[in-house]
């Protein structure tokens, strides 16, 4: 009982120059992050690392606190994107399976703060929704603070921690932050159907987040005995499991279990994973390691991208030089699927986007398939690692193709009204004859 402290006592431990790490997404220490700005007058140059933060917290959102706090993130969400002009928000380039090990090479945390389930009768808590990097940070942190909450699911895998290894516990009672299901639109459904047709009974799948992955999940309802080995466990996967589509009986590793590094979604997802031994939340350095992914035959990786050029380079995390999200596990899962026996890596995107014209201010339809990526764009997935590319206009297999042939294939799934323009530019660049 001596480990229990108030949130104000926890905040009082923060000192000038400290380095703080919090959990990913809904596993972040919400009360600590919400109130961190209240000690701004007492500290300077406190560095905070997060990933997919669910809250738009004052400590990074309000430029008034930029001398007190610097936020360096593995994956941006809208609040971080908006705060970039403040000058105290920065991105950490990473492949997700190496996020913890490389960051620890740089610096070990002074404080780790995250969520956990209530201690059980044996004194163990569950880190609940993520072990993407959390346990590795806990092992190295000088001070470990957990917000224990009766509302968070108790999960299994690599997430059990005895309270003897925790310095302080803060009692909390907030609802677990939810990520609403994106309702698939017409384009999503068209892409989802194309991808579902490429997935066979017994395949092991990885899905991302958003309308296209949700449409893929909907389109898989007729499949049998699918397995899950994924970076993120989603609400769409839960629906498939409840429908009996996912059994995991054909997996080579963790047979019968849905394996993920973290879970984020709706209350339906959180209720499903609570005390569910068929779900394993495991160390992200293991789950997302391409070698681990490849151990399951017929592994299918399904990811989305923002922009792709006609050689196959995918920019999935920035708009030009402006950071938008993060690499996450895109490269991890794509490479792992290619190493898997009969594995497939699929990249999906809409053929166009509505983009504001900087001169007129009007939104105009532009092609997301281009001859050259925008200046400063981050290449999240190299052209060497793109197998299948899918838009609402079709799916093309790029494996083993030369630049000219793959350019023609990629142009064939661009929006029809942009194809000739792209082809002319490709000729001018010498990519096509």
N, C-alpha and C positions, 0 to 999 in steps of 0.2 A: 504493500500500500504506500510505502514511502516513495515510490516512483511517480505517483500522480502529482502533477503540477497544473497550474492554470495557464491559459494561453499567454497571459501577460508575463508570467514568470518565464515561460519559454522564450518569448521575444526579448526579455531582459538579458538573455545569454548572448545575444548577437553583439559582436564587437567590431570596431573599425578594422577593415582589411579581411574580414572573414570570408570564407567560401562556403556557400550553402547549396546543397542539391536537394531537389524535391522529386516526388514520383511522377510518372508519366500519366497524362490525361486525368481521368477520374481518380487516380491513385495519388495525386498531389495532396500535400497538407493544406487543405483549403482555408482553415481558420488562421493558420500561421501566415499564409500568403496574403489573405485578405487584410490582415492587420499589420503586416510588416512595415508599411509606410509610417506607422505611428512612432517608430523609434528613429526616424530619419534625422531628427535633430541631435541624436546622440552618437551617430556613426557616420563614417565616410568610406567610400570605395568598398562596399560589400558586394561581392559577386554572387549571383544566383544563377544556377543552371536548371532549366526545366525542359520539358518535351511535350508538345501538344497540350499546352495549358488550357483548361476549360474556362478559367476566369480571366476577365480583363482587369488585372490587379493594379491598384494605384501605384505601387512601388515602381512599375515600369511604364504605366500608361500616362502618368502625370509628370511632365518635364520639370516640375518643381523639385522632384526628388532625384534628379539625375546625378548629382554630386554624391549622393548617399548610396545609390544602388546601380549596379550594372547587371543587365540580364543577358546571358548567353544561352542560346537555345539550340537543341538538336532538331527541332521541328516547329515551324511557325504555325500559329492560328491567327484569326483576324485581329485580335488585340495586339499581338506582336507586330503584325504588318503595319498597323496604324501607328504604332509607337516608334517605328524606325527613325523618323525624322528627329526624334528627341535626342538622338546621339548616344544613348546608353543601352541600345538593344543590338545584339550581334548574333550571327548564325555560326554554328559549329559544323563544318563539313564532316560527314561521317557516313559509313555503312553501318546500319543499326547493330549488327552483331558485334561490331568493334567499338560501339559508342562508349561503353564502360571502360574497357581496357585501355583505349587510347586516351580517354580523358583522365584516367587515374595515372597514366604515364606523365601527363601534364601537371596534375595537381590532385592531392587527396583532400576530401571535404573536411571542413571544420565541423559542420553540422549537416546531418541528413534529417529531413522531415517528410513524413508521408502518412498514409492511412494504414489501418489494420483492423481486423476483427477483434472482438473482445477476447481476452485471455480465456482459454478453456480450463477444465479442472486440472490439467497437467501443467498449466502455465505457458501454453503455446498460443501465439497469435498467428493469423494468416495475413500475409501482405495483400491478399485479396485479388485486386484487379490487374496487377502487373508485376513481373519480375524481369522486365526488359533489361534493366541495369541496376535495379533497386538493391538487391541483396549484395551485389558486389560493392556498391557504395556504402552500404551499412557496415560491411566488414572492415572498411578502411576509415570510416568517419570517426572523428574524435568524440563527437556527441551525437547520439541517436535519439530522436524525438518522434514518437508515433501518436497520431490522433486516432484513438480507438473509438469505434462507432458501431452501435448495435445494428445499423442499417446496411453496413457493407457486407457483401457475401463472403462466406468462409469457403475458400477454394483450396484445392490440393495441387501437388506438384512440388516445385522447388520454393515454396512460399511460406513454409512453416518456420517460425522463429520463436525461441524461448525468451520470456521476458527478462531472464538473467542477462541476455545480450542486448537489452534495450536500456538506455539511461533514464528516459523519462516518458511518461504516458500522459496524454491530455484527453480527458473525456469530452466527446463531442456527440451531437445527435442530429446532424444535418442529413438531408436526403442525398443519396448518391447522384451526382450530376449525370444527366442523361444526354445521349446524342440521338436526336430524332431520326427515324428512318427517312431517307430521301425517297420521295415518291418517283418511280421511274417514269420518264416521259416517252414520247414516241421514238425518239432516237435511241434512248437507253434500251427500250424493248427490242428494237431492231438489232442492236449490237449484242444484247443479251442472248437473243435467239441464235445468232451466228456463232457465238462462243459456246453456248450449250451444245450445239451440234458437233462441236469438236471434243466434247468430253464423253468418255465411255463409262459404262457401269464398272464400278470397282476402282476408278481413278481416285487419287488423293489430291485435294485441291487447296489452293491458297487464294483468298479473295481480299481485296482492299475495301475502301470506304467510298460511299457515294451512290449516285443513281445507276451507273453502269454495273458495278458489282451487285447491287440489289436486284437489278433486272436479270443478271446472270443467275442469281440464287432462285428467283421466281421461275426461270426457264428450266431449272434443273429438277423440278418437282417430279418428273417422270422417271428419273434415273434410279439406279439401285446400288446399294453397298458402297457409296462414296466414303472416302476418308478425309480427315482434316489434319493437315500440318500447316499452320499458318502463323504469320506474325501477329495478326489481330483477329480475335474471335468476335464475330459480328452477330447482330440480331437475325440477319438472313440465314446464317448457318444454324441458329437455334431453331428456326422454323423448319428447315430441312431435317434436322435431327428429330424434331417432334413428329414429322410426317413419316419417319422411318427411312428416309433417303440416305441419311448418314448412319453407317454402322461401324465403319473402320475395320471390318473383318478381313479386308484384303491388304491391309498395311503390313509392311515388313518390320516396322518399329512402332512401339506403343500401340499394338493391335487393340482395336476396340475403343481407343481413347481419342478425344479431340485435343490436340496439342496446340498451344499458342503461347506467345510471349506476353500478351496482354489482352484484356477484354474491354470493350467500350461500346455502349449502345443504349438500348431501352431497358425499362424495368423488367420486361419479359426476359431479356438476356441475363440480368443480374439474378433474377429469381431462379432461372434454369441452372446457373453455375453454382448456386449456393449449396454446399454440402453434396455436390455431385461428383462422385469418384470417376465418372467417365470423362471429366474435363481435367486436363493437366496444364496449369500455368507454370511454365518452366523458364529457366535462365535464357535470356535473349541471346547470349553468346553461343549457346548450344542450339536453340530453336532455329535461329536465322543463319547459322553457319552453313554455307553451301554444301559442305561435305555431309552434314547431318541431313539436310533436305534431300540430298541425292540417295539416301539409304532407302527411301520408299520408292518402289517402282511406280511408273505412270503418274509421277508428280506433275501437276498442272499449275503454273503460276499465272495469275491474271491480275495485271496492273494497268493503271491509266497514266496518261501523260498530258502535258499542256500543249506541246508543240513537237513536231518531228520533221526532220529534213529528209530530202529524197535519197540520202545515203543510209538513213535509218537511225541517225543520232536522235535521242530522245531528251528533251528538256522537260522534266517533270516537276521542277521545284522553283523555278524563277520565271519572271517575265522580263526578258532582257537581263540586266544586271541586278534587278530588284528581287530580293528573296521573297518567295511567296509561301512556300511550305518547307519541304525537306526531302532529301534522298530517301530517308527511311530505309526500308528493307527491299526496295525495288531491285537493286542490283543483286543483293543476297539471294532473293527468291528466284529471280530470272536465271542466274547462273546455276543455282542448285537444281532447278527443274531441268535444265539442259544436261546436267550430269546424271540425272536419274534415268534408269532404263525405261525407254519409251516415254520420257518426259517431254513436256512442251511448255514453252514460255510465250505468253500472249500479252501484247500491249494494245490497249484500246483507247480510242479518243473520238470525239465528234470531228467531222470534217471541217467545220467552221465554228467561229465564235463571233459574238457581237462586241465590237471594240469601239470605244469612244475616239473619234477623230480629234487629235490635239488642236487642230486649226478651227474646225467648225463646231466642235463640241457635240456633234451628232454621233449616234451609234451606227456603225457600219459593219456589214458582214465581211469577215476576213477569213482566209484559209488558215487552218491550223497545220496543214501540210505545206511546207515551204522549201525553196531551194536551199536557203541558208538560214540557220537559226538567228534570232535577233542578236545584235551586238551585246556581248557580255553574258549571254545565256549560259546557264550551267548544264553540262551534259551529264544527266543523271544515269543514263544507260547508254553505253557505247554501242555503236552500230554493229560491232562484233558480237553483241549479246542479244540482238533482237531477232527472234525466230518468226513469230506470226505478228502481223499488224492488222488491226480490225477497225473499220469505221462503219457507219450506217450504210455505206455503199459496197461493203464486201470485206472479205478476209484474204490476205495474201501471205504466202509462205516465202520468207526471204532467205532461208537457210541455204548457204552455199552459193548464192547468186553473186555475180559481178556487179560493179557499180552501175553500169548502163542498164542491165536487166532489172536490178532492184529499183532503180529510179522509175522505170516504166511501170513496174508493179505497184509501187507506192503511189504514183500519179493516178493509177487506175482506181484507187479508192478515195481520191480527193473529191471534193464537190465538183460536179461536171462543169460549172461555170468558171472554175479556176484552172482546170486541167491544161488548157492550151497556153495560158499565161505562164504556168509553172514550167511547161515543156520548153517554151521559147527561152526562158531564163536559164534552164538547164543546158540548152545548146550554147547559149552565150558564155556559159561558165566552162564549157568543154566536157560536161558530164555526159551529155548525149551528143551524138553526131548530127 
